[in-house]
Structure formats: C-alpha cells, structure tokens
Amino acid sequence: MTAMLPMAMAACTPTVQMAAPKEPITVNLNVKIQHEIYVKVDKEVDDLFSEQGLF
C-alpha cells in the first residue's frame, strides 16, 4: 500500500502546457478618427475673400 501512494500522487499532479497556436492570430480593429480644424483669419482677409471671392 505504501508503494502505491507515490504513484497515486504522481498520477494526480496537475500539468500546465503552453503552445503557440498553429494559425496566425488575427486582430480586426475598426477605428474611426474624426477631427476638426479651425482656421482663424484676420478680419481684413475674411472681408477680402467674401467681397471678391478667391478666384
């Protein structure tokens, strides 16, 4: 009986195995980027464009 105790304990020892996946890991990201640009123009330039236009 005492001879079987170490064998029984070895049989119950948990094992952890790590392995790399066989297929490549794919990460799909959907990123939405929004931005706003504010342009501050001098009053004289703003009046010039509004009166004569750019072209």
mmCIF entry with sequence, helices, sheets and N, C-alpha, C, O atoms, coordinates in Angstrom:
data_MODEL
# 
_entry.id   MODEL 
# 
_entity.id                         1 
_entity.type                       polymer 
_entity.pdbx_number_of_molecules   1 
# 
_entity_poly.entity_id                      1 
_entity_poly.type                           'polypeptide(L)' 
_entity_poly.nstd_linkage                   no 
_entity_poly.nstd_monomer                   no 
_entity_poly.pdbx_seq_one_letter_code       MTAMLPMAMAACTPTVQMAAPKEPITVNLNVKIQHEIYVKVDKEVDDLFSEQGLF 
_entity_poly.pdbx_seq_one_letter_code_can   MTAMLPMAMAACTPTVQMAAPKEPITVNLNVKIQHEIYVKVDKEVDDLFSEQGLF 
_entity_poly.pdbx_strand_id                 A 
# 
loop_
_entity_poly_seq.entity_id 
_entity_poly_seq.num 
_entity_poly_seq.mon_id 
_entity_poly_seq.hetero 
1 1  MET n 
1 2  THR n 
1 3  ALA n 
1 4  MET n 
1 5  LEU n 
1 6  PRO n 
1 7  MET n 
1 8  ALA n 
1 9  MET n 
1 10 ALA n 
1 11 ALA n 
1 12 CYS n 
1 13 THR n 
1 14 PRO n 
1 15 THR n 
1 16 VAL n 
1 17 GLN n 
1 18 MET n 
1 19 ALA n 
1 20 ALA n 
1 21 PRO n 
1 22 LYS n 
1 23 GLU n 
1 24 PRO n 
1 25 ILE n 
1 26 THR n 
1 27 VAL n 
1 28 ASN n 
1 29 LEU n 
1 30 ASN n 
1 31 VAL n 
1 32 LYS n 
1 33 ILE n 
1 34 GLN n 
1 35 HIS n 
1 36 GLU n 
1 37 ILE n 
1 38 TYR n 
1 39 VAL n 
1 40 LYS n 
1 41 VAL n 
1 42 ASP n 
1 43 LYS n 
1 44 GLU n 
1 45 VAL n 
1 46 ASP n 
1 47 ASP n 
1 48 LEU n 
1 49 PHE n 
1 50 SER n 
1 51 GLU n 
1 52 GLN n 
1 53 GLY n 
1 54 LEU n 
1 55 PHE n 
# 
_struct_asym.id          A 
_struct_asym.entity_id   1 
# 
loop_
_struct_conf.conf_type_id 
_struct_conf.id 
_struct_conf.pdbx_PDB_helix_id 
_struct_conf.beg_label_comp_id 
_struct_conf.beg_label_asym_id 
_struct_conf.beg_label_seq_id 
_struct_conf.pdbx_beg_PDB_ins_code 
_struct_conf.end_label_comp_id 
_struct_conf.end_label_asym_id 
_struct_conf.end_label_seq_id 
_struct_conf.pdbx_end_PDB_ins_code 
_struct_conf.beg_auth_comp_id 
_struct_conf.beg_auth_asym_id 
_struct_conf.beg_auth_seq_id 
_struct_conf.end_auth_comp_id 
_struct_conf.end_auth_asym_id 
_struct_conf.end_auth_seq_id 
_struct_conf.pdbx_PDB_helix_class 
_struct_conf.details 
_struct_conf.pdbx_PDB_helix_length 
HELX_P HELX_P1 AA1 MET A 4  ? ALA A 11 ? MET A 4  ALA A 11 1 ? 8  
HELX_P HELX_P2 AA2 LYS A 43 ? GLN A 52 ? LYS A 43 GLN A 52 1 ? 10 
# 
_struct_conf_type.id          HELX_P 
_struct_conf_type.criteria    ? 
_struct_conf_type.reference   ? 
# 
loop_
_atom_site.group_PDB 
_atom_site.id 
_atom_site.type_symbol 
_atom_site.label_atom_id 
_atom_site.label_alt_id 
_atom_site.label_comp_id 
_atom_site.label_asym_id 
_atom_site.label_entity_id 
_atom_site.label_seq_id 
_atom_site.pdbx_PDB_ins_code 
_atom_site.Cartn_x 
_atom_site.Cartn_y 
_atom_site.Cartn_z 
_atom_site.occupancy 
_atom_site.B_iso_or_equiv 
_atom_site.pdbx_formal_charge 
_atom_site.auth_seq_id 
_atom_site.auth_comp_id 
_atom_site.auth_asym_id 
_atom_site.auth_atom_id 
_atom_site.pdbx_PDB_model_num 
ATOM 1   N N  . MET A 1 1  ? 0.825   -1.197 0.000   1.00 0.00 ? 1  MET A N  1 
ATOM 2   C CA . MET A 1 1  ? 0.000   0.000  0.000   1.00 0.00 ? 1  MET A CA 1 
ATOM 3   C C  . MET A 1 1  ? 0.866   1.256  0.000   1.00 0.00 ? 1  MET A C  1 
ATOM 4   O O  . MET A 1 1  ? 0.544   2.225  -0.687  1.00 0.00 ? 1  MET A O  1 
ATOM 5   N N  . THR A 1 2  ? 1.965   1.254  0.763   1.00 0.00 ? 2  THR A N  1 
ATOM 6   C CA . THR A 1 2  ? 2.834   2.430  0.794   1.00 0.00 ? 2  THR A CA 1 
ATOM 7   C C  . THR A 1 2  ? 3.569   2.622  -0.515  1.00 0.00 ? 2  THR A C  1 
ATOM 8   O O  . THR A 1 2  ? 3.951   3.743  -0.850  1.00 0.00 ? 2  THR A O  1 
ATOM 9   N N  . ALA A 1 3  ? 3.772   1.563  -1.250  1.00 0.00 ? 3  ALA A N  1 
ATOM 10  C CA . ALA A 1 3  ? 4.443   1.683  -2.541  1.00 0.00 ? 3  ALA A CA 1 
ATOM 11  C C  . ALA A 1 3  ? 3.527   2.316  -3.572  1.00 0.00 ? 3  ALA A C  1 
ATOM 12  O O  . ALA A 1 3  ? 4.020   2.938  -4.513  1.00 0.00 ? 3  ALA A O  1 
ATOM 13  N N  . MET A 1 4  ? 2.251   2.187  -3.438  1.00 0.00 ? 4  MET A N  1 
ATOM 14  C CA . MET A 1 4  ? 1.315   2.742  -4.418  1.00 0.00 ? 4  MET A CA 1 
ATOM 15  C C  . MET A 1 4  ? 1.001   4.219  -4.159  1.00 0.00 ? 4  MET A C  1 
ATOM 16  O O  . MET A 1 4  ? 0.539   4.929  -5.053  1.00 0.00 ? 4  MET A O  1 
ATOM 17  N N  . LEU A 1 5  ? 1.257   4.675  -2.925  1.00 0.00 ? 5  LEU A N  1 
ATOM 18  C CA . LEU A 1 5  ? 0.938   6.071  -2.591  1.00 0.00 ? 5  LEU A CA 1 
ATOM 19  C C  . LEU A 1 5  ? 1.726   7.074  -3.454  1.00 0.00 ? 5  LEU A C  1 
ATOM 20  O O  . LEU A 1 5  ? 1.119   8.006  -3.981  1.00 0.00 ? 5  LEU A O  1 
ATOM 21  N N  . PRO A 1 6  ? 3.067   6.920  -3.620  1.00 0.00 ? 6  PRO A N  1 
ATOM 22  C CA . PRO A 1 6  ? 3.768   7.874  -4.514  1.00 0.00 ? 6  PRO A CA 1 
ATOM 23  C C  . PRO A 1 6  ? 3.283   7.794  -5.949  1.00 0.00 ? 6  PRO A C  1 
ATOM 24  O O  . PRO A 1 6  ? 3.223   8.819  -6.627  1.00 0.00 ? 6  PRO A O  1 
ATOM 25  N N  . MET A 1 7  ? 2.942   6.628  -6.427  1.00 0.00 ? 7  MET A N  1 
ATOM 26  C CA . MET A 1 7  ? 2.441   6.509  -7.792  1.00 0.00 ? 7  MET A CA 1 
ATOM 27  C C  . MET A 1 7  ? 1.083   7.191  -7.932  1.00 0.00 ? 7  MET A C  1 
ATOM 28  O O  . MET A 1 7  ? 0.794   7.834  -8.942  1.00 0.00 ? 7  MET A O  1 
ATOM 29  N N  . ALA A 1 8  ? 0.263   7.037  -6.906  1.00 0.00 ? 8  ALA A N  1 
ATOM 30  C CA . ALA A 1 8  ? -1.050  7.680  -6.953  1.00 0.00 ? 8  ALA A CA 1 
ATOM 31  C C  . ALA A 1 8  ? -0.907  9.194  -6.889  1.00 0.00 ? 8  ALA A C  1 
ATOM 32  O O  . ALA A 1 8  ? -1.659  9.914  -7.545  1.00 0.00 ? 8  ALA A O  1 
ATOM 33  N N  . MET A 1 9  ? 0.064   9.693  -6.094  1.00 0.00 ? 9  MET A N  1 
ATOM 34  C CA . MET A 1 9  ? 0.280   11.140 -6.003  1.00 0.00 ? 9  MET A CA 1 
ATOM 35  C C  . MET A 1 9  ? 0.823   11.697 -7.323  1.00 0.00 ? 9  MET A C  1 
ATOM 36  O O  . MET A 1 9  ? 0.451   12.797 -7.732  1.00 0.00 ? 9  MET A O  1 
ATOM 37  N N  . ALA A 1 10 ? 1.690   10.950 -7.979  1.00 0.00 ? 10 ALA A N  1 
ATOM 38  C CA . ALA A 1 10 ? 2.237   11.400 -9.259  1.00 0.00 ? 10 ALA A CA 1 
ATOM 39  C C  . ALA A 1 10 ? 1.160   11.419 -10.325 1.00 0.00 ? 10 ALA A C  1 
ATOM 40  O O  . ALA A 1 10 ? 1.189   12.261 -11.223 1.00 0.00 ? 10 ALA A O  1 
ATOM 41  N N  . ALA A 1 11 ? 0.241   10.530 -10.239 1.00 0.00 ? 11 ALA A N  1 
ATOM 42  C CA . ALA A 1 11 ? -0.822  10.485 -11.231 1.00 0.00 ? 11 ALA A CA 1 
ATOM 43  C C  . ALA A 1 11 ? -1.771  11.665 -11.084 1.00 0.00 ? 11 ALA A C  1 
ATOM 44  O O  . ALA A 1 11 ? -2.428  12.033 -12.058 1.00 0.00 ? 11 ALA A O  1 
ATOM 45  N N  . CYS A 1 12 ? -1.868  12.264 -9.922  1.00 0.00 ? 12 CYS A N  1 
ATOM 46  C CA . CYS A 1 12 ? -2.783  13.378 -9.676  1.00 0.00 ? 12 CYS A CA 1 
ATOM 47  C C  . CYS A 1 12 ? -2.103  14.734 -9.791  1.00 0.00 ? 12 CYS A C  1 
ATOM 48  O O  . CYS A 1 12 ? -2.734  15.758 -9.527  1.00 0.00 ? 12 CYS A O  1 
ATOM 49  N N  . THR A 1 13 ? -0.845  14.767 -10.174 1.00 0.00 ? 13 THR A N  1 
ATOM 50  C CA . THR A 1 13 ? -0.134  16.040 -10.275 1.00 0.00 ? 13 THR A CA 1 
ATOM 51  C C  . THR A 1 13 ? -0.650  16.809 -11.492 1.00 0.00 ? 13 THR A C  1 
ATOM 52  O O  . THR A 1 13 ? -0.605  16.303 -12.614 1.00 0.00 ? 13 THR A O  1 
ATOM 53  N N  . PRO A 1 14 ? -1.130  18.009 -11.274 1.00 0.00 ? 14 PRO A N  1 
ATOM 54  C CA . PRO A 1 14 ? -1.639  18.765 -12.433 1.00 0.00 ? 14 PRO A CA 1 
ATOM 55  C C  . PRO A 1 14 ? -0.484  19.252 -13.310 1.00 0.00 ? 14 PRO A C  1 
ATOM 56  O O  . PRO A 1 14 ? 0.592   19.571 -12.803 1.00 0.00 ? 14 PRO A O  1 
ATOM 57  N N  . THR A 1 15 ? -0.701  19.305 -14.581 1.00 0.00 ? 15 THR A N  1 
ATOM 58  C CA . THR A 1 15 ? 0.305   19.808 -15.513 1.00 0.00 ? 15 THR A CA 1 
ATOM 59  C C  . THR A 1 15 ? -0.310  20.947 -16.328 1.00 0.00 ? 15 THR A C  1 
ATOM 60  O O  . THR A 1 15 ? -1.498  20.941 -16.650 1.00 0.00 ? 15 THR A O  1 
ATOM 61  N N  . VAL A 1 16 ? 0.522   21.902 -16.640 1.00 0.00 ? 16 VAL A N  1 
ATOM 62  C CA . VAL A 1 16 ? 0.103   23.034 -17.459 1.00 0.00 ? 16 VAL A CA 1 
ATOM 63  C C  . VAL A 1 16 ? 0.977   23.051 -18.692 1.00 0.00 ? 16 VAL A C  1 
ATOM 64  O O  . VAL A 1 16 ? 2.204   23.022 -18.589 1.00 0.00 ? 16 VAL A O  1 
ATOM 65  N N  . GLN A 1 17 ? 0.375   23.097 -19.824 1.00 0.00 ? 17 GLN A N  1 
ATOM 66  C CA . GLN A 1 17 ? 1.137   23.133 -21.066 1.00 0.00 ? 17 GLN A CA 1 
ATOM 67  C C  . GLN A 1 17 ? 0.782   24.404 -21.833 1.00 0.00 ? 17 GLN A C  1 
ATOM 68  O O  . GLN A 1 17 ? -0.377  24.816 -21.891 1.00 0.00 ? 17 GLN A O  1 
ATOM 69  N N  . MET A 1 18 ? 1.801   25.003 -22.411 1.00 0.00 ? 18 MET A N  1 
ATOM 70  C CA . MET A 1 18 ? 1.583   26.191 -23.243 1.00 0.00 ? 18 MET A CA 1 
ATOM 71  C C  . MET A 1 18 ? 2.109   25.882 -24.636 1.00 0.00 ? 18 MET A C  1 
ATOM 72  O O  . MET A 1 18 ? 3.188   25.311 -24.789 1.00 0.00 ? 18 MET A O  1 
ATOM 73  N N  . ALA A 1 19 ? 1.355   26.256 -25.628 1.00 0.00 ? 19 ALA A N  1 
ATOM 74  C CA . ALA A 1 19 ? 1.780   26.027 -27.004 1.00 0.00 ? 19 ALA A CA 1 
ATOM 75  C C  . ALA A 1 19 ? 1.309   27.191 -27.862 1.00 0.00 ? 19 ALA A C  1 
ATOM 76  O O  . ALA A 1 19 ? 0.243   27.761 -27.633 1.00 0.00 ? 19 ALA A O  1 
ATOM 77  N N  . ALA A 1 20 ? 2.110   27.526 -28.837 1.00 0.00 ? 20 ALA A N  1 
ATOM 78  C CA . ALA A 1 20 ? 1.729   28.585 -29.774 1.00 0.00 ? 20 ALA A CA 1 
ATOM 79  C C  . ALA A 1 20 ? 0.639   28.058 -30.697 1.00 0.00 ? 20 ALA A C  1 
ATOM 80  O O  . ALA A 1 20 ? 0.642   26.881 -31.054 1.00 0.00 ? 20 ALA A O  1 
ATOM 81  N N  . PRO A 1 21 ? -0.302  28.932 -31.087 1.00 0.00 ? 21 PRO A N  1 
ATOM 82  C CA . PRO A 1 21 ? -1.356  28.469 -31.989 1.00 0.00 ? 21 PRO A CA 1 
ATOM 83  C C  . PRO A 1 21 ? -0.777  28.125 -33.361 1.00 0.00 ? 21 PRO A C  1 
ATOM 84  O O  . PRO A 1 21 ? 0.227   28.695 -33.789 1.00 0.00 ? 21 PRO A O  1 
ATOM 85  N N  . LYS A 1 22 ? -1.411  27.211 -34.018 1.00 0.00 ? 22 LYS A N  1 
ATOM 86  C CA . LYS A 1 22 ? -0.943  26.800 -35.342 1.00 0.00 ? 22 LYS A CA 1 
ATOM 87  C C  . LYS A 1 22 ? -1.308  27.808 -36.412 1.00 0.00 ? 22 LYS A C  1 
ATOM 88  O O  . LYS A 1 22 ? -0.615  27.929 -37.423 1.00 0.00 ? 22 LYS A O  1 
ATOM 89  N N  . GLU A 1 23 ? -2.395  28.533 -36.193 1.00 0.00 ? 23 GLU A N  1 
ATOM 90  C CA . GLU A 1 23 ? -2.823  29.560 -37.144 1.00 0.00 ? 23 GLU A CA 1 
ATOM 91  C C  . GLU A 1 23 ? -2.400  30.921 -36.632 1.00 0.00 ? 23 GLU A C  1 
ATOM 92  O O  . GLU A 1 23 ? -2.315  31.118 -35.420 1.00 0.00 ? 23 GLU A O  1 
ATOM 93  N N  . PRO A 1 24 ? -2.135  31.863 -37.516 1.00 0.00 ? 24 PRO A N  1 
ATOM 94  C CA . PRO A 1 24 ? -1.750  33.193 -37.060 1.00 0.00 ? 24 PRO A CA 1 
ATOM 95  C C  . PRO A 1 24 ? -2.905  33.877 -36.338 1.00 0.00 ? 24 PRO A C  1 
ATOM 96  O O  . PRO A 1 24 ? -4.077  33.630 -36.623 1.00 0.00 ? 24 PRO A O  1 
ATOM 97  N N  . ILE A 1 25 ? -2.546  34.728 -35.412 1.00 0.00 ? 25 ILE A N  1 
ATOM 98  C CA . ILE A 1 25 ? -3.551  35.468 -34.649 1.00 0.00 ? 25 ILE A CA 1 
ATOM 99  C C  . ILE A 1 25 ? -3.984  36.671 -35.483 1.00 0.00 ? 25 ILE A C  1 
ATOM 100 O O  . ILE A 1 25 ? -3.142  37.439 -35.948 1.00 0.00 ? 25 ILE A O  1 
ATOM 101 N N  . THR A 1 26 ? -5.266  36.835 -35.670 1.00 0.00 ? 26 THR A N  1 
ATOM 102 C CA . THR A 1 26 ? -5.800  37.944 -36.445 1.00 0.00 ? 26 THR A CA 1 
ATOM 103 C C  . THR A 1 26 ? -6.554  38.877 -35.512 1.00 0.00 ? 26 THR A C  1 
ATOM 104 O O  . THR A 1 26 ? -7.406  38.456 -34.730 1.00 0.00 ? 26 THR A O  1 
ATOM 105 N N  . VAL A 1 27 ? -6.217  40.152 -35.618 1.00 0.00 ? 27 VAL A N  1 
ATOM 106 C CA . VAL A 1 27 ? -6.891  41.163 -34.806 1.00 0.00 ? 27 VAL A CA 1 
ATOM 107 C C  . VAL A 1 27 ? -7.578  42.123 -35.764 1.00 0.00 ? 27 VAL A C  1 
ATOM 108 O O  . VAL A 1 27 ? -6.916  42.754 -36.587 1.00 0.00 ? 27 VAL A O  1 
ATOM 109 N N  . ASN A 1 28 ? -8.868  42.237 -35.669 1.00 0.00 ? 28 ASN A N  1 
ATOM 110 C CA . ASN A 1 28 ? -9.624  43.162 -36.507 1.00 0.00 ? 28 ASN A CA 1 
ATOM 111 C C  . ASN A 1 28 ? -10.003 44.373 -35.660 1.00 0.00 ? 28 ASN A C  1 
ATOM 112 O O  . ASN A 1 28 ? -10.656 44.245 -34.625 1.00 0.00 ? 28 ASN A O  1 
ATOM 113 N N  . LEU A 1 29 ? -9.589  45.530 -36.112 1.00 0.00 ? 29 LEU A N  1 
ATOM 114 C CA . LEU A 1 29 ? -9.900  46.759 -35.402 1.00 0.00 ? 29 LEU A CA 1 
ATOM 115 C C  . LEU A 1 29 ? -10.660 47.688 -36.332 1.00 0.00 ? 29 LEU A C  1 
ATOM 116 O O  . LEU A 1 29 ? -10.269 47.869 -37.485 1.00 0.00 ? 29 LEU A O  1 
ATOM 117 N N  . ASN A 1 30 ? -11.700 48.254 -35.861 1.00 0.00 ? 30 ASN A N  1 
ATOM 118 C CA . ASN A 1 30 ? -12.411 49.297 -36.575 1.00 0.00 ? 30 ASN A CA 1 
ATOM 119 C C  . ASN A 1 30 ? -12.205 50.585 -35.789 1.00 0.00 ? 30 ASN A C  1 
ATOM 120 O O  . ASN A 1 30 ? -12.722 50.756 -34.685 1.00 0.00 ? 30 ASN A O  1 
ATOM 121 N N  . VAL A 1 31 ? -11.445 51.471 -36.385 1.00 0.00 ? 31 VAL A N  1 
ATOM 122 C CA . VAL A 1 31 ? -11.100 52.713 -35.709 1.00 0.00 ? 31 VAL A CA 1 
ATOM 123 C C  . VAL A 1 31 ? -11.672 53.864 -36.520 1.00 0.00 ? 31 VAL A C  1 
ATOM 124 O O  . VAL A 1 31 ? -11.452 53.955 -37.728 1.00 0.00 ? 31 VAL A O  1 
ATOM 125 N N  . LYS A 1 32 ? -12.389 54.721 -35.866 1.00 0.00 ? 32 LYS A N  1 
ATOM 126 C CA . LYS A 1 32 ? -12.950 55.889 -36.523 1.00 0.00 ? 32 LYS A CA 1 
ATOM 127 C C  . LYS A 1 32 ? -12.306 57.118 -35.904 1.00 0.00 ? 32 LYS A C  1 
ATOM 128 O O  . LYS A 1 32 ? -12.384 57.353 -34.698 1.00 0.00 ? 32 LYS A O  1 
ATOM 129 N N  . ILE A 1 33 ? -11.671 57.888 -36.765 1.00 0.00 ? 33 ILE A N  1 
ATOM 130 C CA . ILE A 1 33 ? -10.979 59.085 -36.294 1.00 0.00 ? 33 ILE A CA 1 
ATOM 131 C C  . ILE A 1 33 ? -11.670 60.296 -36.903 1.00 0.00 ? 33 ILE A C  1 
ATOM 132 O O  . ILE A 1 33 ? -11.825 60.393 -38.121 1.00 0.00 ? 33 ILE A O  1 
ATOM 133 N N  . GLN A 1 34 ? -12.074 61.196 -36.060 1.00 0.00 ? 34 GLN A N  1 
ATOM 134 C CA . GLN A 1 34 ? -12.675 62.440 -36.518 1.00 0.00 ? 34 GLN A CA 1 
ATOM 135 C C  . GLN A 1 34 ? -11.849 63.597 -35.968 1.00 0.00 ? 34 GLN A C  1 
ATOM 136 O O  . GLN A 1 34 ? -11.343 63.547 -34.847 1.00 0.00 ? 34 GLN A O  1 
ATOM 137 N N  . HIS A 1 35 ? -11.729 64.627 -36.777 1.00 0.00 ? 35 HIS A N  1 
ATOM 138 C CA . HIS A 1 35 ? -11.022 65.799 -36.303 1.00 0.00 ? 35 HIS A CA 1 
ATOM 139 C C  . HIS A 1 35 ? -11.636 67.038 -36.947 1.00 0.00 ? 35 HIS A C  1 
ATOM 140 O O  . HIS A 1 35 ? -12.273 66.965 -37.998 1.00 0.00 ? 35 HIS A O  1 
ATOM 141 N N  . GLU A 1 36 ? -11.437 68.120 -36.320 1.00 0.00 ? 36 GLU A N  1 
ATOM 142 C CA . GLU A 1 36 ? -11.907 69.397 -36.829 1.00 0.00 ? 36 GLU A CA 1 
ATOM 143 C C  . GLU A 1 36 ? -10.741 70.369 -36.805 1.00 0.00 ? 36 GLU A C  1 
ATOM 144 O O  . GLU A 1 36 ? -9.942  70.396 -35.869 1.00 0.00 ? 36 GLU A O  1 
ATOM 145 N N  . ILE A 1 37 ? -10.668 71.164 -37.858 1.00 0.00 ? 37 ILE A N  1 
ATOM 146 C CA . ILE A 1 37 ? -9.619  72.172 -37.947 1.00 0.00 ? 37 ILE A CA 1 
ATOM 147 C C  . ILE A 1 37 ? -10.294 73.527 -37.987 1.00 0.00 ? 37 ILE A C  1 
ATOM 148 O O  . ILE A 1 37 ? -11.137 73.794 -38.843 1.00 0.00 ? 37 ILE A O  1 
ATOM 149 N N  . TYR A 1 38 ? -9.923  74.352 -37.076 1.00 0.00 ? 38 TYR A N  1 
ATOM 150 C CA . TYR A 1 38 ? -10.446 75.716 -37.032 1.00 0.00 ? 38 TYR A CA 1 
ATOM 151 C C  . TYR A 1 38 ? -9.351  76.645 -37.535 1.00 0.00 ? 38 TYR A C  1 
ATOM 152 O O  . TYR A 1 38 ? -8.208  76.599 -37.080 1.00 0.00 ? 38 TYR A O  1 
ATOM 153 N N  . VAL A 1 39 ? -9.738  77.497 -38.494 1.00 0.00 ? 39 VAL A N  1 
ATOM 154 C CA . VAL A 1 39 ? -8.793  78.455 -39.037 1.00 0.00 ? 39 VAL A CA 1 
ATOM 155 C C  . VAL A 1 39 ? -9.286  79.843 -38.667 1.00 0.00 ? 39 VAL A C  1 
ATOM 156 O O  . VAL A 1 39 ? -10.420 80.225 -38.953 1.00 0.00 ? 39 VAL A O  1 
ATOM 157 N N  . LYS A 1 40 ? -8.430  80.555 -38.047 1.00 0.00 ? 40 LYS A N  1 
ATOM 158 C CA . LYS A 1 40 ? -8.780  81.918 -37.670 1.00 0.00 ? 40 LYS A CA 1 
ATOM 159 C C  . LYS A 1 40 ? -8.094  82.862 -38.656 1.00 0.00 ? 40 LYS A C  1 
ATOM 160 O O  . LYS A 1 40 ? -6.870  82.863 -38.789 1.00 0.00 ? 40 LYS A O  1 
ATOM 161 N N  . VAL A 1 41 ? -8.897  83.653 -39.331 1.00 0.00 ? 41 VAL A N  1 
ATOM 162 C CA . VAL A 1 41 ? -8.378  84.564 -40.347 1.00 0.00 ? 41 VAL A CA 1 
ATOM 163 C C  . VAL A 1 41 ? -8.634  85.989 -39.877 1.00 0.00 ? 41 VAL A C  1 
ATOM 164 O O  . VAL A 1 41 ? -9.642  86.295 -39.240 1.00 0.00 ? 41 VAL A O  1 
ATOM 165 N N  . ASP A 1 42 ? -7.701  86.824 -40.212 1.00 0.00 ? 42 ASP A N  1 
ATOM 166 C CA . ASP A 1 42 ? -7.886  88.229 -39.862 1.00 0.00 ? 42 ASP A CA 1 
ATOM 167 C C  . ASP A 1 42 ? -9.141  88.765 -40.526 1.00 0.00 ? 42 ASP A C  1 
ATOM 168 O O  . ASP A 1 42 ? -9.540  88.299 -41.593 1.00 0.00 ? 42 ASP A O  1 
ATOM 169 N N  . LYS A 1 43 ? -9.736  89.714 -39.909 1.00 0.00 ? 43 LYS A N  1 
ATOM 170 C CA . LYS A 1 43 ? -10.991 90.301 -40.404 1.00 0.00 ? 43 LYS A CA 1 
ATOM 171 C C  . LYS A 1 43 ? -10.810 90.875 -41.803 1.00 0.00 ? 43 LYS A C  1 
ATOM 172 O O  . LYS A 1 43 ? -11.711 90.734 -42.629 1.00 0.00 ? 43 LYS A O  1 
ATOM 173 N N  . GLU A 1 44 ? -9.674  91.522 -42.106 1.00 0.00 ? 44 GLU A N  1 
ATOM 174 C CA . GLU A 1 44 ? -9.455  92.113 -43.424 1.00 0.00 ? 44 GLU A CA 1 
ATOM 175 C C  . GLU A 1 44 ? -9.401  91.042 -44.507 1.00 0.00 ? 44 GLU A C  1 
ATOM 176 O O  . GLU A 1 44 ? -9.978  91.215 -45.581 1.00 0.00 ? 44 GLU A O  1 
ATOM 177 N N  . VAL A 1 45 ? -8.731  89.973 -44.241 1.00 0.00 ? 45 VAL A N  1 
ATOM 178 C CA . VAL A 1 45 ? -8.637  88.884 -45.221 1.00 0.00 ? 45 VAL A CA 1 
ATOM 179 C C  . VAL A 1 45 ? -9.999  88.237 -45.412 1.00 0.00 ? 45 VAL A C  1 
ATOM 180 O O  . VAL A 1 45 ? -10.372 87.891 -46.533 1.00 0.00 ? 45 VAL A O  1 
ATOM 181 N N  . ASP A 1 46 ? -10.728 88.076 -44.349 1.00 0.00 ? 46 ASP A N  1 
ATOM 182 C CA . ASP A 1 46 ? -12.068 87.486 -44.443 1.00 0.00 ? 46 ASP A CA 1 
ATOM 183 C C  . ASP A 1 46 ? -12.977 88.371 -45.286 1.00 0.00 ? 46 ASP A C  1 
ATOM 184 O O  . ASP A 1 46 ? -13.726 87.869 -46.123 1.00 0.00 ? 46 ASP A O  1 
ATOM 185 N N  . ASP A 1 47 ? -12.919 89.684 -45.073 1.00 0.00 ? 47 ASP A N  1 
ATOM 186 C CA . ASP A 1 47 ? -13.719 90.606 -45.873 1.00 0.00 ? 47 ASP A CA 1 
ATOM 187 C C  . ASP A 1 47 ? -13.295 90.576 -47.341 1.00 0.00 ? 47 ASP A C  1 
ATOM 188 O O  . ASP A 1 47 ? -14.144 90.646 -48.230 1.00 0.00 ? 47 ASP A O  1 
ATOM 189 N N  . LEU A 1 48 ? -11.992 90.474 -47.603 1.00 0.00 ? 48 LEU A N  1 
ATOM 190 C CA . LEU A 1 48 ? -11.489 90.442 -48.971 1.00 0.00 ? 48 LEU A CA 1 
ATOM 191 C C  . LEU A 1 48 ? -12.016 89.205 -49.708 1.00 0.00 ? 48 LEU A C  1 
ATOM 192 O O  . LEU A 1 48 ? -12.448 89.313 -50.856 1.00 0.00 ? 48 LEU A O  1 
ATOM 193 N N  . PHE A 1 49 ? -11.987 88.052 -49.076 1.00 0.00 ? 49 PHE A N  1 
ATOM 194 C CA . PHE A 1 49 ? -12.485 86.831 -49.721 1.00 0.00 ? 49 PHE A CA 1 
ATOM 195 C C  . PHE A 1 49 ? -13.991 86.867 -49.888 1.00 0.00 ? 49 PHE A C  1 
ATOM 196 O O  . PHE A 1 49 ? -14.511 86.341 -50.872 1.00 0.00 ? 49 PHE A O  1 
ATOM 197 N N  . SER A 1 50 ? -14.699 87.472 -48.957 1.00 0.00 ? 50 SER A N  1 
ATOM 198 C CA . SER A 1 50 ? -16.158 87.490 -49.069 1.00 0.00 ? 50 SER A CA 1 
ATOM 199 C C  . SER A 1 50 ? -16.616 88.468 -50.149 1.00 0.00 ? 50 SER A C  1 
ATOM 200 O O  . SER A 1 50 ? -17.650 88.239 -50.777 1.00 0.00 ? 50 SER A O  1 
ATOM 201 N N  . GLU A 1 51 ? -15.887 89.534 -50.377 1.00 0.00 ? 51 GLU A N  1 
ATOM 202 C CA . GLU A 1 51 ? -16.269 90.517 -51.392 1.00 0.00 ? 51 GLU A CA 1 
ATOM 203 C C  . GLU A 1 51 ? -15.860 90.080 -52.795 1.00 0.00 ? 51 GLU A C  1 
ATOM 204 O O  . GLU A 1 51 ? -16.666 90.154 -53.723 1.00 0.00 ? 51 GLU A O  1 
ATOM 205 N N  . GLN A 1 52 ? -14.617 89.625 -52.963 1.00 0.00 ? 52 GLN A N  1 
ATOM 206 C CA . GLN A 1 52 ? -14.107 89.339 -54.293 1.00 0.00 ? 52 GLN A CA 1 
ATOM 207 C C  . GLN A 1 52 ? -14.050 87.848 -54.592 1.00 0.00 ? 52 GLN A C  1 
ATOM 208 O O  . GLN A 1 52 ? -13.912 87.456 -55.751 1.00 0.00 ? 52 GLN A O  1 
ATOM 209 N N  . GLY A 1 53 ? -14.149 87.059 -53.620 1.00 0.00 ? 53 GLY A N  1 
ATOM 210 C CA . GLY A 1 53 ? -14.017 85.623 -53.848 1.00 0.00 ? 53 GLY A CA 1 
ATOM 211 C C  . GLY A 1 53 ? -12.560 85.250 -53.956 1.00 0.00 ? 53 GLY A C  1 
ATOM 212 O O  . GLY A 1 53 ? -11.691 86.119 -54.024 1.00 0.00 ? 53 GLY A O  1 
ATOM 213 N N  . LEU A 1 54 ? -12.301 84.014 -53.973 1.00 0.00 ? 54 LEU A N  1 
ATOM 214 C CA . LEU A 1 54 ? -10.916 83.558 -54.023 1.00 0.00 ? 54 LEU A CA 1 
ATOM 215 C C  . LEU A 1 54 ? -10.363 83.601 -55.436 1.00 0.00 ? 54 LEU A C  1 
ATOM 216 O O  . LEU A 1 54 ? -9.177  83.880 -55.617 1.00 0.00 ? 54 LEU A O  1 
ATOM 217 N N  . PHE A 1 55 ? -11.197 83.329 -56.457 1.00 0.00 ? 55 PHE A N  1 
ATOM 218 C CA . PHE A 1 55 ? -10.715 83.327 -57.847 1.00 0.00 ? 55 PHE A CA 1 
ATOM 219 C C  . PHE A 1 55 ? -11.496 84.301 -58.682 1.00 0.00 ? 55 PHE A C  1 
ATOM 220 O O  . PHE A 1 55 ? -11.234 84.438 -59.877 1.00 0.00 ? 55 PHE A O  1 
# 
